[in-house]
Amino acid sequence: MKIALFTIVKNEQVFLPLWYKYYTKQFDPQDIYVYDNNSDEKYSVPITRNLESEFSFDHSWLRSMAYKIMAEHLKEYDYVMCVDADEILIPDRRVYTGIHDYVVKNSKKILYSTGYEIISKIKSDPIDFKKSLLQQRENWIKLANFYKPVLSTVPIKKMYSDYNDSTPADPDLYLVHLNRIDYKTALLKNQRERSYKWSKKDLAKTNGWQHRLPNNKAFNNYYMKIKNSVGVVKPIPNWIKEVI
């Protein structure tokens, strides 16, 4: 079973090295592809190719590019996996040895994950990114719109679109979102994103609204109120904490 992994990034200098470190335990480095959209600084991990976009944020371009990348890699691979730099995919380790083992035992056309947000507060202790991340946080919450098609045998046109619990997501395939794991990191990233050049289509449809909050007060409100959550806050299982 051959699986390619790719991501498209812009200014992910904090999370991308962590992402790469985790996934090189699951994949051969030659099967990992990182595409960069005009980041301001260099990365410490290999970049496959630099992409050119008129806008810093353009969801139509992003979906189209992801589709093209998937189609190209599927000429060589059985499955293609796509996750963001702040997303860690974890098959239930009590059942599967890793991502490849999960795919072999669940060989559907498209495989959907179930998303969880790691929670911290504005006044939580800062994350030490040189140490185990999840050992420094206690809680997470299930997300209502994070049922994502992460592994596929066909190119996906709706990649980076909205997802909801009507999709056939697998509760044994956890997609851990690190967006809120550290307040200062999230705030600095949001402040940077406010200055990005957005496509008019995105602005008209409010696509990616959370990336262009007008001020720190609005960001703090967003950070503390997870509107797309479902259920209640729960402790992160110890076996998940051991992964990253």
Secondary structure, DSSP 4 states (H G I P E B T S, - for coil): --EEEEEEESS-TTHHHHHHHHHTTTS-GGGEEEEEE--SS--SS---EEE--SSSB-HHHHHHHHHHHHHHHTTT-SEEEE--TTEEEEE-TTT-SSHHHHHHHS--SEEEEEEEEEE--TTSPPP-TTS-SGGG--EEEEETT---EEEESS--TTTTS---TTS-EEEEEEEEE-TTS-HHHHHHHHHHHTTSPBPHHHHHHTTTGGGS-SSHHHHHHHHH--TTEEEEEEEPPHHHHTT-
